Amino acid sequence: MSALSPDDARAELERLYRETVLAHYRNPRNRSPLAAPQGRALVDNPVCGDQVRVEVKLDDGRIAEVSAVGRGCSIAVASGSVMTELVKGLDRAAAAALGSALDDLVHARPVPDDLVPELRAFARVADLPSRRRCALLAWEALDQALNEAQARP
């Protein structure tokens, strides 16, 4: 398989952005509050006013249910929606690895070649330093919600 030309690579990122980020912003998934969540967190970005609330339920150390309600820009809302779809069924370490990969991506650091397309769609954020935190808000809230859930007896 040959490598994509720079123009083709940009076109592919644009397609991923439209199909993932804009689709999740327009139709966010998993926004309903959970019944009796074990952990919850609200994280905001005071610079732009974005805000994401995440709730989680665990089952045998895995994320059984997760919801994210984002308010703000398309990147923050979409990242929360994507996050809820990707982390269901994962343990904390696997979810953290995805969040870390997104952090690397939006900071233009190397990421695994097999990074899931739903996260790769946020690659454009690397060119927008003021939006990097927007992409990471939901993942920060997930980490805090997991902390709370795991601290419960």
N, C-alpha and C positions, 0 to 999 in steps of 0.2 A: 504494500500500500504506500503510495507516495504522499509526501507531506503537502499540506495545503499551501498555496501561495499566500502572501500577506493579504491580498485583496479577498481571497476566498476565506481565509481565517476570520477577517473582519466581518464578512457577510454571514458566516456561520455564527459568530457571536451575536450579531444583530438578530438573526433568526431565533436563537436561543433566548435572547432577551425578550423579544416579542411573545414567543410561545410560552415562556415561563413567568418572567417577572410581571409583564403586563396582564397576563391571564390570571395569575394569582392575586394581583392587586384588584382587578375588576370583579373577581369571584373568589374571595378568600375562603379557604377550607378550615374546618374545625374551629369555628368561632364561638360555638355555644359554651356557656359556662358548664363546668363539670359538676355533677352531684357529689358533694362531699369530697373535694380534692384533698389529697394528702399534702400537697405543696402548692404554693402560689407565690408569684412575684410580679411586681410592677416596676418596670425600668423605663426611664425617660431620658431623652437627649435634650438638655436645656438649651443647647445651641440652636436647634431647629424646632423644638416642641414636639417631636415624635414621641410616642408612648406605646409600649407593648406590655400587656398583661398575659402571663402564662400560668396555666394550672395543669397539674399532673396527678395521675394515679399510678402507683406501681403495683406490680404483681410478680412476686418472686424475683425482685431485683431488676425487673424490666419495665419499661414504660408501657403501661397497658392503655392509658388514655392520656391525651394531651390536647389542650386548647390554647389558642393564641388570639388575642384581640388586639389588633394594632390600630393606632390612630396617627395619621400623618402621611408622609410621602409614600409613593408607590414602592420604593425599595424596602422600607421598614415593614409595611403591610405584607408585601409579597414574601419577604424573607421569613416572617412569622408563619405564614401559611405553608410555605415549602417545608419549613422546619417541622411542623406538626405531621406532615406526611412522611418525612424521612425517618423520624426518630421512633415512631410507634414500633414496639416490639424489641427495641434495642436496650442494652444495658447502659449504664451511665458512661462507661469508658468508650463505647462505640459512638454514643451520641456526642461526647466531648471530642472525639476524633473528627467527626463531621464539622463541628463548630470550629475546631482548630484549622481544618482545611479551608473553610470559608474565610477565616481570618487571614490565612496566608494568601489566598486568592485576592482578596480586596486590598491587600497591602503589596501586591505584585511580587510576592515571593513564590518560589516553585511549589507546585502542587502535584499530586500523583496523576499520572496519565489517565488512570481509570476513575478519576473524580466523577461523581454522578453528574449528568447533564443539568439537573435541577440546580445544583450549586454552581456549576461552571457558568451558568447564565448570568451570574452576578459579577463576572470578570470585568465588565465595563466600569464597575464602581472603583476599580483601581485607578482610573483616570480622574476620579472625582473625590479628592481627599476629604472634602467636607461631608460626603455621604457614606464614608466607610462605617462610621458608628451606626448609621441607620440600618445597614445590612446586618450588623452584629447584635442589635438590641434584643431581638427575640432569643438569640442563643445565650446571651447574658442572663436574661430572665429565666430561661430554662435551667441554667446552672443553679441559680438561686432557688428556684422552685424545687429542684432535686435535692438541694441541701436541706431545705425544710422538710421534705418528704422523708428523707433518710434519717433525720434527727428525731422523727416521731417514733414512739415505742411500737 
